Amino acid sequence: MSYLDTERMAAIAREASAFLDRHPYPWAGMQGVVREEGFRRLCAELPALDLFEQEFGQSRGYGQQSHDRYALQYNPNLDDRLSAPWRDFIAELNGPDYAAFLRRVYGLGPNERFVLSMHWHFAAGGGSVSPHTDARRKIGSHIFYLNTPEDWDPAWGGQTVVLDDGGTRPAHSAPGFDDMPQVAMSTILGNQSFMFKRTEHSWHAVRPITCPPGHLRKVFIVVINRVNFQVIWRRLRGKDPDGYRLRA
């Protein structure tokens, strides 16, 4: 079966100008980019938690707070440990239809090069993502939410929030949640995804999660990276655009 709904993606791409003109930076919530049956399969057959690395208490640049979570970076060597639905979904994300979708939504030229990196993040109660703008090599990110009403209550949080600094705060700084007004919040349940374009003021975050023990906020993130010097240098050193080593 196919996982990406190409008709839905085409409809979203037709609204690219509205996306790119959005304030305070380009962002959009999207329902149904993944076909409903495929979404259910992906949620049911997620990678095992023992594949993930624990990222807790790790220092971040500019004094930003740690993004505490379990993290799994995708590389092709993982394929034999992933379920068939995830292998097929990732193959589609690396295919021409999704690439064409990204070009239209982000307004990229036909010769503008980009490369994808992908990762799963699972977060338990107390986990948060402090306000940040992402690295300059990133064109943007597409976040797929992988919780269902059976394992998540939206009252526990987990939504991506859009923050507005008024175009004044340096990207390399460490604001708190109360330092900028929240102007939007994603929907986390119902086969939803959230896309944004990185700018010097694309502040976004996830407020501290309040789920009980035994529950995890689950997302899969596709990062769209420019092919710049940093990305090329990392590849020459056997690393992906995010700096993770590509294990042989």
C-alpha positions as CSV (number, residue, x, y, z in Angstrom):
1,M,0.0,0.0,0.0
2,S,1.0,3.6,-0.4
3,Y,1.3,5.8,2.8
4,L,1.5,9.3,1.5
5,D,-1.8,10.7,0.1
6,T,-0.6,12.5,-3.0
7,E,-4.0,14.1,-3.7
8,R,-3.9,15.7,-0.2
9,M,-0.3,16.8,-0.7
10,A,-1.3,18.4,-4.0
11,A,-4.1,20.3,-2.3
12,I,-1.7,21.6,0.4
13,A,0.9,22.5,-2.2
14,R,-1.6,24.7,-4.0
15,E,-1.8,26.8,-0.9
16,A,2.0,27.3,-0.7
17,S,1.8,31.1,-1.1
18,A,-0.5,31.3,2.0
19,F,2.0,29.1,3.9
20,L,5.0,31.2,2.9
21,D,3.2,34.5,3.8
22,R,2.1,33.4,7.3
23,H,3.0,35.4,10.3
24,P,5.3,35.3,12.3
25,Y,6.9,32.7,10.0
26,P,5.7,30.0,7.6
27,W,3.8,27.3,9.6
28,A,0.8,25.0,9.0
29,G,-1.0,22.1,10.6
30,M,-1.9,19.4,8.1
31,Q,-4.4,16.6,8.5
32,G,-4.3,13.4,6.4
33,V,-0.9,13.7,4.6
34,V,-0.6,10.0,5.5
35,R,-3.5,7.8,4.4
36,E,-5.6,6.7,7.4
37,E,-4.9,3.0,7.1
38,G,-1.2,3.7,6.8
39,F,-1.3,6.0,9.8
40,R,-2.8,3.3,11.9
41,R,-0.1,0.8,10.8
42,L,2.7,3.2,11.5
43,C,1.4,3.9,15.0
44,A,1.0,0.2,15.7
45,E,4.5,-0.8,14.5
46,L,6.8,1.9,15.8
47,P,10.4,1.1,16.5
48,A,11.2,-0.6,19.8
49,L,12.2,1.8,22.6
50,D,15.4,-0.2,23.1
51,L,16.7,1.2,19.8
52,F,16.5,4.7,21.1
53,E,19.2,6.8,22.8
54,Q,18.4,8.6,26.1
55,E,18.9,12.3,25.6
56,F,18.4,13.8,29.1
57,G,20.2,16.6,30.7
58,Q,22.3,17.4,27.6
59,S,23.6,20.9,27.3
60,R,22.5,23.0,24.4
61,G,24.0,26.1,22.8
62,Y,23.4,29.6,24.0
63,G,22.2,28.4,27.4
64,Q,19.0,26.8,26.1
65,Q,17.4,24.1,28.3
66,S,17.9,20.4,27.6
67,H,15.4,18.8,25.3
68,D,14.8,15.6,27.4
69,R,13.6,12.6,25.3
70,Y,14.3,9.3,23.8
71,A,15.7,9.7,20.3
72,L,16.3,7.5,17.3
73,Q,18.1,8.9,14.3
74,Y,17.2,7.1,11.0
75,N,19.9,5.7,8.8
76,P,19.5,2.9,6.2
77,N,21.4,0.4,8.5
78,L,18.3,0.5,10.7
79,D,16.1,-1.0,8.0
80,D,16.4,-4.6,9.2
81,R,15.2,-3.6,12.6
82,L,12.2,-1.6,11.4
83,S,8.8,-2.9,10.6
84,A,7.7,-3.2,6.9
85,P,5.3,-0.2,7.2
86,W,8.1,2.1,8.4
87,R,10.5,0.9,5.7
88,D,7.9,1.6,3.1
89,F,6.9,5.0,4.5
90,I,10.5,6.1,4.6
91,A,11.1,5.0,1.1
92,E,8.1,7.1,0.0
93,L,9.5,10.1,1.9
94,N,12.8,9.7,-0.1
95,G,10.8,9.4,-3.3
96,P,10.0,11.9,-6.1
97,D,6.4,12.8,-5.0
98,Y,7.4,14.0,-1.5
99,A,10.4,15.8,-3.0
100,A,8.1,17.7,-5.4
101,F,5.7,18.5,-2.6
102,L,8.6,20.0,-0.5
103,R,9.8,22.1,-3.4
104,R,6.3,23.6,-3.9
105,V,5.5,24.2,-0.3
106,Y,8.9,25.8,0.6
107,G,9.1,27.6,-2.7
108,L,12.4,26.0,-3.7
109,G,13.8,26.4,-7.2
110,P,14.2,23.4,-9.5
111,N,18.0,23.3,-9.1
112,E,18.0,24.1,-5.3
113,R,19.6,21.1,-3.6
114,F,18.3,19.7,-0.3
115,V,18.8,16.4,1.6
116,L,16.5,14.9,4.2
117,S,17.3,13.6,7.7
118,M,14.8,11.9,9.9
119,H,14.3,10.9,13.5
120,W,11.8,9.7,16.1
121,H,11.4,11.5,19.4
122,F,9.5,9.9,22.3
123,A,9.0,12.1,25.5
124,A,7.7,11.1,28.9
125,G,6.1,13.2,31.6
126,G,8.1,16.4,32.4
127,G,9.8,16.4,29.0
128,S,9.7,19.6,27.0
129,V,11.3,21.4,24.1
130,S,12.6,24.8,25.1
131,P,12.0,27.7,22.7
132,H,14.5,27.7,19.8
133,T,14.8,28.5,16.1
134,D,16.7,25.5,14.6
135,A,20.1,25.5,12.8
136,R,20.6,27.7,9.8
137,R,21.3,24.7,7.5
138,K,17.7,23.7,7.9
139,I,15.1,24.8,5.4
140,G,12.3,23.5,7.6
141,S,10.8,20.5,9.3
142,H,7.7,18.3,8.9
143,I,6.6,16.8,12.2
144,F,4.3,13.7,12.1
145,Y,2.4,13.1,15.4
146,L,2.0,9.4,16.2
147,N,-0.3,9.3,19.2
148,T,-3.9,8.1,19.1
149,P,-6.8,8.6,21.5
150,E,-6.0,5.2,23.0
151,D,-2.6,6.3,24.3
152,W,-2.8,10.1,24.6
153,D,-5.0,12.9,26.1
154,P,-4.4,16.3,24.5
155,A,-4.7,17.8,28.0
156,W,-1.3,16.3,28.8
157,G,0.2,18.6,26.2
158,G,2.7,17.6,23.5
159,Q,1.6,20.2,21.0
160,T,4.1,22.2,19.0
161,V,3.6,25.9,19.9
162,V,4.4,28.8,17.6
163,L,6.0,31.8,19.4
164,D,6.4,35.4,18.1
165,D,9.4,37.4,19.1
166,G,8.3,40.4,17.1
167,G,11.3,40.0,14.9
168,T,13.6,41.3,17.6
169,R,15.3,38.5,19.5
170,P,18.6,37.0,18.3
171,A,18.3,33.4,17.1
172,H,21.3,32.5,19.2
173,S,19.7,33.1,22.6
174,A,17.7,31.3,25.2
175,P,14.3,32.8,25.9
176,G,11.8,31.1,28.3
177,F,8.3,30.2,27.5
178,D,7.0,33.4,29.1
179,D,9.3,35.7,27.1
180,M,7.3,35.6,23.9
181,P,3.6,35.4,23.2
182,Q,2.2,32.1,21.9
183,V,0.3,32.7,18.6
184,A,-0.7,29.1,17.6
185,M,-0.6,25.5,18.7
186,S,-0.6,22.3,16.7
187,T,-3.2,19.6,16.9
188,I,-1.6,16.3,18.1
189,L,-4.3,13.7,17.5
190,G,-6.2,12.7,14.4
191,N,-3.5,11.8,11.8
192,Q,-2.0,15.3,12.0
193,S,1.4,16.7,11.0
194,F,2.9,20.2,11.4
195,M,5.3,21.9,9.0
196,F,7.3,25.1,9.3
197,K,10.0,27.0,7.5
198,R,13.1,27.9,9.4
199,T,13.8,31.7,9.7
200,E,15.9,33.8,12.1
201,H,12.6,34.2,14.1
202,S,10.9,30.8,13.7
203,W,10.6,30.3,17.5
204,H,8.8,27.1,18.4
205,A,8.7,24.8,21.4
206,V,6.8,22.1,23.3
207,R,5.6,23.0,26.8
208,P,6.4,20.5,29.7
209,I,4.3,17.3,29.2
210,T,2.0,16.2,32.1
211,C,1.2,12.6,31.0
212,P,1.2,9.9,33.6
213,P,3.8,7.1,33.8
214,G,3.6,4.6,31.0
215,H,2.7,7.1,28.3
216,L,5.0,8.8,25.7
217,R,4.6,11.7,23.3
218,K,5.6,10.2,19.9
219,V,6.7,12.1,16.8
220,F,8.6,11.4,13.6
221,I,10.3,14.4,12.2
222,V,11.6,14.9,8.6
223,V,14.2,17.7,8.4
224,I,14.8,19.4,5.1
225,N,18.4,20.5,5.0
226,R,20.3,22.7,2.6
227,V,23.3,21.2,0.9
228,N,25.8,23.7,2.3
229,F,29.4,23.4,3.4
230,Q,28.5,22.0,6.9
231,V,26.3,19.3,5.4
232,I,28.9,18.3,2.8
233,W,31.7,18.3,5.4
234,R,29.7,16.1,7.7
235,R,29.0,13.7,4.9
236,L,32.7,13.5,4.0
237,R,33.3,12.6,7.7
238,G,30.7,9.8,7.5
239,K,27.9,11.8,9.2
240,D,24.3,12.8,8.3
241,P,23.2,16.4,8.1
242,D,22.3,16.4,11.8
243,G,25.8,15.2,12.8
244,Y,25.0,11.6,13.5
245,R,27.4,9.0,12.3
246,L,26.3,6.8,9.4
247,R,27.2,3.4,10.7
248,A,28.5,0.9,8.2
